[in-house]
């Protein structure tokens, strides 16, 4: 059995399960109960996505006066580990 609480993995962030026996209720492993469990895990995933850092595209003027797009930058001040 996977290590989970209510269908949300306790060992791998962002991983969810559906259709496990007694995942959240007696009907979790049936078509009757999987819809409620799916709504629960999707709410958890949506909250996780909302907490991700946002990327913005900055525009720099060039010597000719035209604007050039630069690579995306994280707004939270962190780096992606690629040296930038």
DSSP file (Angstrom, degrees, kcal/mol; ACC not computed):
  #  RESIDUE AA STRUCTURE BP1 BP2  ACC     N-H-->O    O-->H-N    N-H-->O    O-->H-N    TCO  KAPPA ALPHA  PHI   PSI    X-CA   Y-CA   Z-CA
    1    1 A X              0   0    0      0, 0.0     2,-0.1     0, 0.0    19,-0.0   0.000 360.0 360.0 360.0 138.8    0.0    0.0    0.0
    2    2 A X        -     0   0    0      1,-0.1     2,-0.8     7,-0.0    15,-0.0  -0.381 360.0-108.4 -69.8 151.9    1.3    3.5   -0.8
    3    3 A X        +     0   0    0     -2,-0.1     7,-2.1     2,-0.0     8,-0.6  -0.739  66.1 136.1 -82.6 111.1    2.0    5.8    2.1
    4    4 A X  E     -A    9   0A   0     -2,-0.8     2,-0.4     5,-0.3     5,-0.2  -0.978  48.6-145.2-153.7 158.9   -0.8    8.3    1.9
    5    5 A X  E >  S-A    8   0A   0      3,-2.2     3,-1.5    -2,-0.3    19,-0.1  -0.962  91.7 -17.3-130.5 114.2   -3.3   10.3    3.9
    6    6 A X  T 3  S-     0   0    0     17,-0.5    18,-0.1    -2,-0.4     3,-0.1   0.747 129.7 -52.2  63.4  24.1   -6.6   10.9    2.2
    7    7 A X  T 3  S+     0   0    0      1,-0.3    10,-3.1    16,-0.2     2,-0.5   0.387 113.1 116.9  94.3  -3.0   -5.1   10.0   -1.2
    8    8 A X  E <   -AB   5  16A   0     -3,-1.5    -3,-2.2     8,-0.2    -1,-0.3  -0.884  69.6-117.1-103.5 124.1   -2.2   12.5   -0.8
    9    9 A X  E     -A    4   0A   0      6,-2.4    -5,-0.3    -2,-0.5     5,-0.2  -0.273  17.2-162.4 -60.9 137.8    1.3   10.9   -0.7
   10   10 A X  S    S+     0   0    0     -7,-2.1    -6,-0.2     1,-0.1    -1,-0.1   0.503  91.2  41.2 -94.4  -7.2    3.3   11.4    2.5
   11   11 A X  S    S+     0   0    0     -8,-0.6     2,-0.5     1,-0.2    -1,-0.1   0.674 114.7  43.9-111.9 -24.0    6.6   10.5    0.8
   12   12 A X  S >  S-     0   0    0      3,-0.2     3,-2.0     0, 0.0    -3,-0.2  -0.898  80.1-135.5-129.1 101.3    6.4   12.2   -2.7
   13   13 A X  T 3  S+     0   0    0     -2,-0.5     3,-0.1     1,-0.3    -3,-0.1  -0.285  90.5  21.6 -57.5 133.8    5.1   15.8   -2.8
   14   14 A X  T 3  S+     0   0    0      1,-0.3     2,-0.4    -5,-0.2    -1,-0.3   0.350  95.0 117.2  91.7  -5.8    2.7   16.4   -5.6
   15   15 A X    <   +     0   0    0     -3,-2.0    -6,-2.4    -6,-0.1     2,-0.3  -0.820  39.5 179.4 -98.4 133.3    1.7   12.7   -6.0
   16   16 A X  B     -B    8   0A   0     -2,-0.4     2,-0.3    -8,-0.2    -8,-0.2  -0.898  14.1-146.0-129.6 161.0   -1.9   11.7   -5.3
   17   17 A X        -     0   0    0    -10,-3.1     2,-0.3    -2,-0.3    24,-0.1  -0.923   9.1-169.0-125.8 150.1   -3.8    8.4   -5.5
   18   18 A X        +     0   0    0     -2,-0.3    11,-0.1     1,-0.1    16,-0.1  -0.985  64.9  28.4-134.9 148.7   -7.3    7.5   -6.4
   19   19 A X  S    S+     0   0    0      9,-0.4     2,-0.2    -2,-0.3    -1,-0.1   0.616  73.7 147.5  84.2  13.8   -9.3    4.3   -6.0
   20   20 A X    >   -     0   0    0      8,-0.1     3,-1.6     1,-0.1     4,-0.3  -0.563  58.4 -96.7 -81.0 147.1   -7.6    2.9   -2.9
   21   21 A X  T 3  S-     0   0    0      1,-0.3     5,-0.1    -2,-0.2    -1,-0.1  -0.426 105.7  -4.5 -61.7 131.2   -9.6    0.8   -0.5
   22   22 A X  T 3  S+     0   0    0      3,-0.4    -1,-0.3     4,-0.3     4,-0.2   0.799  85.5 150.3  53.5  33.8  -10.8    3.0    2.4
   23   23 A X  S <  S-     0   0    0     -3,-1.6   -17,-0.5     2,-0.3   -16,-0.2   0.956  89.7 -22.6 -58.9 -51.8   -8.8    6.0    1.0
   24   24 A X  S    S+     0   0    0      1,-0.4     2,-0.3    -4,-0.3    -1,-0.1   0.471 135.6   3.4-132.3 -18.6  -11.3    8.4    2.5
   25   25 A X  S >  S-     0   0    0      1,-0.0     3,-1.3     8,-0.0    -3,-0.4  -0.933  81.7 -88.7-156.7 176.9  -14.4    6.3    2.9
   26   26 A X  T 3  S+     0   0    0     -2,-0.3     3,-0.4     1,-0.2    -4,-0.3   0.817 125.0  49.5 -62.7 -31.3  -15.8    2.8    2.5
   27   27 A X  T >  S+     0   0    0      1,-0.2     3,-2.0     2,-0.1     6,-0.9   0.299  76.0 110.2 -92.7   8.9  -16.8    3.6   -1.1
   28   28 A X  T <  S+     0   0    0     -3,-1.3    -9,-0.4     1,-0.3    -1,-0.2   0.803  77.8  49.4 -57.8 -32.6  -13.3    5.0   -2.1
   29   29 A X  T 3  S+     0   0    0     -3,-0.4    -1,-0.3    -4,-0.2     2,-0.3   0.172 103.0  77.5 -95.4  20.3  -12.5    2.1   -4.4
   30   30 A X  S X> S-     0   0    0     -3,-2.0     4,-2.0   -10,-0.1     3,-0.6  -0.822  90.1-111.7-121.2 163.8  -15.8    2.2   -6.2
   31   31 A X  H 3> S+     0   0    0     -2,-0.3     4,-0.6     1,-0.2    -1,-0.1   0.823 117.1  59.9 -61.3 -30.0  -17.2    4.4   -9.0
   32   32 A X  H 34 S+     0   0    0      1,-0.2     4,-0.3     2,-0.1    -1,-0.2   0.844 116.2  29.4 -67.4 -33.5  -19.7    5.8   -6.4
   33   33 A X  H <> S+     0   0    0     -6,-0.9     4,-1.5    -3,-0.6     3,-0.4   0.652  99.5  78.5-103.7 -17.3  -16.9    7.1   -4.1
   34   34 A X  H  X S+     0   0    0     -4,-2.0     4,-2.6    -7,-0.3     5,-0.2   0.801  87.0  62.5 -68.2 -27.4  -14.0    7.9   -6.4
   35   35 A X  H  X S+     0   0    0     -4,-0.6     4,-2.0     2,-0.2    -1,-0.2   0.914 104.5  46.4 -63.4 -43.1  -15.6   11.2   -7.5
   36   36 A X  H  > S+     0   0    0     -3,-0.4     4,-1.7    -4,-0.3    -1,-0.2   0.901 113.9  48.6 -65.5 -40.5  -15.5   12.7   -4.0
   37   37 A X  H  X S+     0   0    0     -4,-1.5     4,-2.5     1,-0.2     5,-0.2   0.890 108.7  53.9 -66.6 -38.2  -11.9   11.5   -3.5
   38   38 A X  H  X S+     0   0    0     -4,-2.6     4,-2.4     1,-0.2     5,-0.2   0.910 107.4  50.5 -62.3 -42.0  -10.9   13.0   -6.8
   39   39 A X  H  X S+     0   0    0     -4,-2.0     4,-1.7     1,-0.2    -1,-0.2   0.887 110.9  50.7 -62.2 -38.3  -12.3   16.4   -5.8
   40   40 A X  H  X S+     0   0    0     -4,-1.7     4,-1.6     2,-0.2    -2,-0.2   0.943 113.6  41.7 -65.7 -49.0  -10.3   16.2   -2.5
   41   41 A X  H  X S+     0   0    0     -4,-2.5     4,-2.3     1,-0.2    -2,-0.2   0.851 112.4  55.0 -71.5 -32.1   -7.0   15.4   -4.2
   42   42 A X  H  X S+     0   0    0     -4,-2.4     4,-2.7    -5,-0.2    -1,-0.2   0.873 105.7  52.7 -67.4 -35.7   -7.5   18.0   -7.0
   43   43 A X  H  X S+     0   0    0     -4,-1.7     4,-2.0    -5,-0.2    -1,-0.2   0.902 110.1  48.6 -63.6 -39.9   -8.1   20.7   -4.4
   44   44 A X  H  X S+     0   0    0     -4,-1.6     4,-1.7     2,-0.2    -2,-0.2   0.904 112.9  47.3 -66.5 -41.2   -4.8   19.7   -2.7
   45   45 A X  H  X S+     0   0    0     -4,-2.3     4,-2.3     2,-0.2    -2,-0.2   0.900 110.4  52.1 -66.8 -40.2   -3.0   19.8   -6.1
   46   46 A X  H  X S+     0   0    0     -4,-2.7     4,-2.1     1,-0.2    -2,-0.2   0.897 108.5  50.9 -63.3 -39.9   -4.5   23.1   -7.0
   47   47 A X  H  X S+     0   0    0     -4,-2.0     4,-0.8     1,-0.2    -1,-0.2   0.879 109.9  51.2 -64.1 -36.9   -3.4   24.6   -3.7
   48   48 A X  H >< S+     0   0    0     -4,-1.7     3,-0.6     1,-0.2     4,-0.3   0.904 109.6  48.9 -66.4 -41.7    0.1   23.3   -4.5
   49   49 A X  H >< S+     0   0    0     -4,-2.3     3,-1.5     1,-0.2    -2,-0.2   0.876 105.4  58.3 -65.3 -38.5    0.2   24.9   -7.9
   50   50 A X  H 3< S+     0   0    0     -4,-2.1    -1,-0.2     1,-0.3    -2,-0.2   0.741 103.4  54.2 -64.1 -22.6   -1.0   28.2   -6.5
   51   51 A X  T << S+     0   0    0     -4,-0.8    -1,-0.3    -3,-0.6    -2,-0.2   0.500  83.0 112.8 -90.5  -4.4    2.1   28.2   -4.2
   52   52 A X  S <  S-     0   0    0     -3,-1.5     2,-0.1    -4,-0.3    -3,-0.0  -0.334  79.6 -98.3 -65.7 149.4    4.6   27.8   -7.1
   53   53 A X        -     0   0    0      1,-0.1     2,-0.3    21,-0.0    -1,-0.1  -0.420  39.3-125.6 -66.1 144.4    6.9   30.7   -7.9
   54   54 A X        -     0   0    0     -2,-0.1    21,-2.0    -3,-0.1     2,-0.4  -0.682  15.5-143.1 -92.8 145.4    5.7   32.9  -10.7
   55   55 A X  E     -C   74   0B   0     -2,-0.3     2,-0.3    19,-0.2    19,-0.2  -0.884  14.4-168.5-107.9 139.7    7.9   33.7  -13.7
   56   56 A X  E     -C   73   0B   0     17,-2.0    17,-2.2    -2,-0.4     2,-0.6  -0.937  18.7-131.2-124.4 150.7    7.9   37.0  -15.5
   57   57 A X        -     0   0    0     -2,-0.3     2,-0.3    15,-0.2    15,-0.1  -0.901  22.7-154.9-103.3 122.7    9.4   38.0  -18.8
   58   58 A X        -     0   0    0     -2,-0.6    12,-2.8    13,-0.5     2,-0.5  -0.699   3.9-144.1 -96.7 149.4   11.5   41.2  -18.6
   59   59 A X  E     -D   69   0C   0     -2,-0.3     2,-0.4    10,-0.2    10,-0.2  -0.958  12.7-167.2-117.5 128.8   12.2   43.4  -21.7
   60   60 A X  E     -D   68   0C   0      8,-3.1     8,-3.5    -2,-0.5     2,-0.2  -0.926  22.7-121.7-113.4 135.8   15.5   45.2  -22.2
   61   61 A X  E     -D   67   0C   0     -2,-0.4     6,-0.2     6,-0.2     2,-0.2  -0.519  28.1-142.3 -71.6 145.1   16.1   48.0  -24.7
   62   62 A X    >   -     0   0    0      4,-3.3     3,-1.6    -2,-0.2    -1,-0.0  -0.452  30.9 -94.5 -97.9 176.0   18.8   47.2  -27.2
   63   63 A X  T 3  S+     0   0    0      1,-0.3    -1,-0.0    -2,-0.2    -2,-0.0   0.811 125.4  55.5 -61.4 -30.4   21.4   49.6  -28.7
   64   64 A X  T 3  S-     0   0    0      2,-0.1    -1,-0.3     1,-0.1     3,-0.1   0.511 119.9-108.6 -82.0  -3.0   19.1   50.2  -31.7
   65   65 A X  S <  S+     0   0    0     -3,-1.6    -2,-0.1     1,-0.4     2,-0.1   0.234  80.8 125.1  95.2 -14.4   16.2   51.3  -29.4
   66   66 A X        -     0   0    0     -5,-0.1    -4,-3.3     1,-0.1     2,-0.4  -0.393  63.5-115.4 -73.3 157.7   14.2   48.1  -30.1
   67   67 A X  E     -D   61   0C   0     -6,-0.2     2,-0.4    -3,-0.1    -6,-0.2  -0.801  26.2-161.4 -99.4 138.1   13.2   46.0  -27.1
   68   68 A X  E     -D   60   0C   0     -8,-3.5    -8,-3.1    -2,-0.4     2,-0.2  -0.952  17.3-125.6-119.7 135.5   14.5   42.5  -26.6
   69   69 A X  E     -D   59   0C   0     -2,-0.4   -10,-0.2   -10,-0.2     2,-0.2  -0.562  24.6-153.7 -78.8 140.6   12.9   39.9  -24.4
   70   70 A X        -     0   0    0    -12,-2.8   -12,-0.1    -2,-0.2     3,-0.1  -0.545  33.8 -74.9-104.5 175.2   15.2   38.3  -21.7
   71   71 A X        -     0   0    0     -2,-0.2   -13,-0.5     1,-0.1    -1,-0.2  -0.336  62.3 -87.9 -67.7 152.9   14.9   34.9  -20.1
   72   72 A X        -     0   0    0    -15,-0.1     2,-0.4   -17,-0.1   -15,-0.2  -0.273  43.5-155.0 -61.4 147.6   12.1   34.5  -17.5
   73   73 A X  E     -C   56   0B   0    -17,-2.2   -17,-2.0    -3,-0.1     2,-0.3  -0.954  18.1-115.0-124.6 144.4   13.1   35.4  -13.9
   74   74 A X  E >   -C   55   0B   0     -2,-0.4     3,-0.7     4,-0.4   -19,-0.2  -0.591  15.3-149.2 -76.7 138.6   11.5   34.1  -10.7
   75   75 A X  T 3  S+     0   0    0    -21,-2.0    -1,-0.1    -2,-0.3   -20,-0.1   0.593  90.9  67.2 -84.3 -10.8    9.8   36.8   -8.7
   76   76 A X  T 3  S-     0   0    0    -22,-0.3    -1,-0.2     2,-0.1     3,-0.1   0.422 110.0-114.8 -91.2   3.7   10.6   35.2   -5.4
   77   77 A X  S <  S+     0   0    0     -3,-0.7     2,-0.1     1,-0.3    -2,-0.1   0.370  76.0 123.0  85.0  -6.1   14.3   35.8   -5.7
   78   78 A X        -     0   0    0      1,-0.0    -4,-0.4     2,-0.0    -1,-0.3  -0.422  54.6-131.3 -84.8 163.8   15.3   32.1   -5.9
   79   79 A X        -     0   0    0     -2,-0.1    -1,-0.0    -3,-0.1    -6,-0.0  -0.736  13.0-127.1-110.4 164.2   17.2   30.6   -8.8
   80   80 A X        -     0   0    0     -2,-0.3    -1,-0.0    -6,-0.0    -2,-0.0   0.388  51.8-105.9 -91.1   3.9   16.4   27.4  -10.7
   81   81 A X  S    S+     0   0    0      1,-0.0    -2,-0.0     0, 0.0    -3,-0.0   0.456  95.8 108.7  88.9   0.4   19.9   26.0  -10.1
   82   82 A X  S    S-     0   0    0      1,-0.0    -1,-0.0     0, 0.0     0, 0.0   0.116 102.4 -92.3 -97.4  21.8   21.0   26.6  -13.6
   83   83 A X              0   0    0      1,-0.0    -4,-0.0     0, 0.0    -1,-0.0   0.640 360.0 360.0  84.2  15.0   23.4   29.4  -12.6
   84   84 A X              0   0    0      0, 0.0    -1,-0.0     0, 0.0     0, 0.0   0.407 360.0 360.0-141.7 360.0   21.0   32.2  -13.0
